[in-house]
Amino acid sequence: MTKKCTMTGLVAFLLVAVVGSHHDDVREGMAKQLLIRYPSVKTTARAIGDESKAKVEKASGRKLDLPGGNVEVFEAGDAIAAFSELKENGKSIFVGVAISPQKKMILSAQAFDESGKVLSSYAPFFVQFARMPYGNPLVFYVPTERLKSLIEKSEGKEKEAGDLKAVIKMYGAMRMTDFLWPMIKNEAGRNEKGAAAKATDLAAIIGGLADIAGGATFLDAAQARQMKDSAVKTQAGLEQLAKMIDGGQFDDAKKLIKDFRPTRCDQCHAACEKIFYKKAYATGMSAAYFYVGHDVLPLAGEKGELSQNLADAVKKTILLLLEAK
């Protein structure tokens, strides 16, 4: 689905607020690429107090390195951007994130090398963050460790394990759908065969929901059956769509896409969506964990450590942008 990344062996992670050795014009150039739709970009140094620093560290699970207690923020219209730094074999990788606080949305994310050049091998990973709502900031501050704890409980033998597994799988599947489905529609609309691989990936994700329907005790028999039947039907439809696209049958694929949600997805949403939201709230489940394998897709061919470091950098940078004053 994505281009294989050849960079491995990240040996350190730190967040850099103002990089003294990194030329101002290089940083500004990177910011302009993140904020390319805006005519001008302004640079400011915003303070991060001790309380804000502690909040960011708790939510991200990472220690902050903030020289002078400031973070360098780039402003353009209603958007703001900042950078985090990853160290790989002694070289710096700068992860830039631009957000719109008004829309509570990530506008763009990208990785750059020390010269300010976009690292194209990472580009497929960052596509999933573009135009992603980060939602209620209070939800966004829920630590990733909370999710890890819930996943561990869901693998146990306690009574609530099946319910937890169902909620976690559903949240993750819907997040992946929010990312993959628009890409499938757009690429198929442009007659691009690359959409076939994405449809195949999404089919496997949705198909997995059929297996957990029976373990959710908060669903009655009719609801569990509806969820399972809908998952099976949707998986089959996505597999059919992938074959159409791969075979160049784009007119048929576009027709199937147009009719897809009302004929497949809506039945399950109508029967189960509110129930899942209610159960998720009761179990402490939230959104925007940025956890690889749950609500973030890894780079193809990568075991997950690098992808998780990149995801952590994105989340931490957003947290800093929300806290910087």
C-alpha positions in Angstrom: 0.0 0.0 0.0 2.8 2.4 0.8 6.3 2.8 -0.3 8.8 0.8 1.7 10.9 2.9 4.1 14.6 2.1 4.1 15.6 4.2 7.2 15.9 2.2 10.4 17.6 2.3 13.7 16.3 5.4 15.4 18.5 5.7 18.5 17.1 8.8 20.2 14.0 10.9 20.4 13.8 14.5 21.6 11.7 17.5 20.9 13.5 20.6 19.8 11.8 23.9 20.3 14.4 26.3 19.0 17.4 24.6 17.2 20.3 26.9 17.6 22.5 25.2 15.0 19.7 24.9 12.5 19.7 28.0 10.3 16.6 30.3 10.6 16.0 30.4 6.8 16.0 26.5 6.6 13.4 26.3 9.4 11.3 29.0 7.8 11.6 27.2 4.4 10.3 24.0 6.0 7.4 25.9 7.6 6.5 27.5 4.3 6.2 24.0 2.8 3.8 23.0 5.6 1.8 26.2 5.2 2.1 26.3 1.5 -1.5 27.7 1.0 -0.7 30.8 3.0 1.0 33.9 1.4 3.2 34.7 4.4 4.6 33.1 7.5 5.7 34.8 10.7 8.0 33.3 13.3 7.4 33.7 17.1 8.9 32.2 20.2 6.2 31.1 22.6 6.7 30.1 26.2 5.9 26.7 27.7 5.5 26.9 31.5 6.2 24.2 34.0 2.6 23.2 34.3 2.1 23.0 30.5 5.4 21.1 30.1 4.1 18.5 32.6 0.8 18.2 30.8 2.5 17.5 27.5 4.9 15.0 29.0 2.1 13.1 30.7 -0.1 13.0 27.5 2.7 12.0 25.2 4.7 9.8 27.5 7.9 11.6 26.4 10.2 14.0 28.2 10.6 17.4 26.7 13.9 19.2 25.9 12.9 22.9 25.6 16.0 25.2 25.5 15.0 28.4 27.3 11.5 27.1 28.0 10.3 28.3 24.5 9.0 26.6 21.4 9.4 28.2 18.0 6.0 28.6 16.4 5.3 29.6 12.8 2.0 31.5 12.2 0.1 32.0 9.0 -3.6 33.1 9.0 -5.5 30.8 11.3 -2.7 28.2 11.2 0.3 27.5 13.4 3.1 25.1 12.9 6.1 23.7 14.9 8.8 21.0 14.6 10.1 18.0 16.5 13.4 16.4 16.0 14.3 12.7 15.7 17.9 11.5 15.8 18.8 8.7 13.5 22.4 7.5 13.3 23.5 10.9 14.4 21.5 12.8 11.8 18.4 14.9 12.5 15.0 14.3 11.1 12.6 17.2 11.6 8.9 16.3 11.9 6.8 19.4 11.1 3.1 19.7 11.9 0.7 22.5 11.0 -2.7 22.8 12.7 -5.8 25.0 12.8 -6.8 25.6 16.4 -10.1 27.1 15.3 -11.0 24.0 13.2 -9.3 21.6 15.7 -7.7 20.0 12.7 -4.2 18.9 11.5 -3.6 20.7 8.2 -0.4 18.9 7.2 2.5 16.9 8.6 5.8 16.1 7.0 9.4 15.0 7.7 12.5 17.0 6.5 16.2 16.4 6.6 18.8 18.8 8.0 18.9 20.8 4.7 15.1 21.3 4.8 14.3 18.8 2.0 11.2 16.7 2.4 12.0 13.0 3.1 9.9 11.4 0.4 10.3 7.9 2.0 8.3 9.1 5.0 5.6 10.9 2.9 3.2 7.9 2.7 3.1 7.8 6.5 2.2 11.4 7.0 -0.6 11.4 4.4 -2.9 9.9 7.0 -2.7 13.0 9.2 -3.6 15.6 6.6 -7.0 17.2 7.4 -7.4 14.9 10.4 -9.5 16.4 13.2 -7.8 16.1 16.5 -11.1 16.9 18.2 -11.7 18.0 21.7 -8.3 19.0 23.2 -9.4 17.4 26.5 -9.7 14.1 24.7 -6.4 14.6 22.9 -4.6 14.8 26.3 -5.6 11.3 27.3 -2.2 9.4 27.6 -1.3 6.7 25.1 -0.6 4.5 28.2 -4.3 4.4 28.9 -4.9 2.7 25.6 -2.1 0.2 26.2 -3.6 -0.6 29.5 -7.1 -1.2 27.9 -5.5 -3.4 25.2 -3.8 -5.5 27.9 -7.1 -5.9 29.7 -8.9 -6.9 26.5 -6.5 -9.8 26.1 -7.3 -11.2 29.6 -10.0 -13.6 30.8 -12.0 -11.1 32.8 -15.7 -10.7 32.1 -15.2 -7.3 30.5 -12.4 -8.4 28.1 -14.7 -9.1 25.2 -16.4 -5.8 25.6 -13.1 -3.9 25.7 -11.8 -5.8 22.7 -14.9 -4.9 20.7 -14.7 -1.2 21.6 -11.0 -1.0 20.8 -11.3 -2.8 17.5 -14.3 -0.7 16.5 -12.5 2.6 17.3 -9.4 1.6 15.4 -11.4 0.3 12.4 -13.4 3.5 12.1 -10.2 5.6 12.4 -8.6 3.6 9.6 -11.8 4.0 7.5 -11.8 7.7 8.0 -8.3 7.7 6.5 -8.5 5.1 3.8 -12.0 5.5 2.4 -11.5 9.2 1.1 -8.2 8.1 -0.5 -9.9 5.2 -2.2 -12.6 7.4 -3.6 -10.2 10.1 -4.7 -7.7 7.8 -6.4 -10.5 5.7 -8.1 -12.0 9.0 -9.3 -8.7 9.7 -11.0 -8.5 6.2 -12.4 -5.5 5.3 -10.3 -5.0 1.6 -9.7 -3.2 2.3 -6.4 -6.6 2.5 -4.8 -6.9 -1.3 -5.2 -4.3 -2.0 -2.5 -6.0 0.5 -0.1 -9.4 -1.2 -0.7 -7.8 -4.5 0.1 -6.3 -3.2 3.3 -9.6 -1.7 4.4 -11.4 -4.9 3.6 -9.2 -6.8 6.0 -9.7 -4.2 8.7 -13.5 -4.2 8.4 -13.7 -8.0 8.1 -12.0 -8.2 11.5 -15.1 -6.6 13.1 -17.2 -9.7 12.3 -15.0 -11.8 14.7 -15.5 -9.5 17.7 -19.3 -8.9 17.4 -20.2 -12.1 19.4 -17.9 -11.1 22.3 -19.6 -7.8 23.0 -22.0 -8.4 25.8 -23.5 -4.9 25.5 -25.0 -5.9 22.1 -28.2 -7.9 22.0 -28.4 -10.9 19.7 -30.0 -8.8 16.9 -27.4 -6.1 17.1 -24.5 -8.5 17.1 -25.9 -10.3 14.1 -26.4 -7.0 12.3 -22.8 -6.0 13.1 -21.4 -9.3 11.9 -23.5 -9.4 8.7 -22.7 -5.8 7.9 -18.9 -6.4 8.4 -19.0 -9.5 6.2 -21.0 -7.7 3.5 -18.7 -4.6 3.6 -15.6 -6.7 3.4 -16.9 -8.5 0.4 -17.8 -5.2 -1.3 -14.4 -3.8 -0.7 -12.7 -6.9 -2.1 -15.0 -6.6 -5.2 -14.0 -2.9 -5.4 -10.3 -3.8 -5.3 -10.7 -6.3 -8.2 -12.6 -3.7 -10.3 -10.0 -1.0 -9.8 -7.1 -3.4 -10.3 -8.8 -4.6 -13.5 -9.3 -1.1 -14.8 -13.1 -1.2 -14.5 -13.2 2.3 -13.2 -16.8 3.1 -14.3 -18.1 0.1 -12.3 -15.9 1.0 -9.4 -17.2 4.6 -9.2 -20.8 3.3 -9.3 -20.0 0.9 -6.5 -18.4 3.6 -4.4 -21.4 5.9 -4.9 -23.8 3.3 -3.5 -21.4 1.8 -0.9 -22.3 3.5 2.3 -26.1 3.4 2.1 -26.1 -0.3 1.0 -23.5 -1.5 3.4 -22.3 0.7 6.2 -25.4 2.5 7.3 -27.2 -0.5 8.7 -24.5 -1.2 11.2 -24.1 2.5 12.1 -27.9 2.8 12.7 -28.0 -0.4 14.9 -24.7 0.0 16.9 -23.0 3.4 16.7 -24.6 5.0 19.7 -24.2 1.9 21.8 -20.5 1.7 21.0 -20.0 5.4 21.9 -21.8 4.9 25.2 -19.7 1.8 26.1 -16.5 3.5 25.0 -17.2 6.4 27.4 -17.9 4.0 30.2 -14.7 2.0 29.7 -12.5 5.1 29.5 -11.9 4.7 25.8 -11.0 7.8 23.8 -9.7 8.9 20.5 -6.5 10.5 19.1 -4.1 8.1 20.8 -1.8 8.1 17.7 -0.9 4.5 18.5 0.4 2.4 15.6 -1.8 -0.5 14.8 -4.8 1.1 16.4 -5.5 4.6 15.0 -2.3 5.0 12.9 -1.0 2.9 10.0 2.7 2.1 10.0 5.0 2.6 7.1 5.0 -0.5 4.8 7.7 -2.9 5.6 8.5 -1.3 9.0 8.1 -3.2 12.3 6.5 -0.3 14.1 9.1 1.4 16.2 10.0 4.0 13.7 6.4 4.6 12.8 5.5 5.0 16.5 8.3 7.5 17.0 7.0 9.5 14.1 3.5 9.3 15.4 4.7 10.4 18.9 6.4 13.3 17.3 3.2 14.4 15.6 1.2 14.2 18.8 3.8 15.9 20.9 4.1 18.8 18.5 0.3 19.3 18.5 0.3 19.3 22.3 3.1 21.9 22.3 1.2 24.1 19.9 -1.9 23.9 22.1 0.1 24.8 25.2 2.5 27.4 23.9 1.5 30.9 24.9 
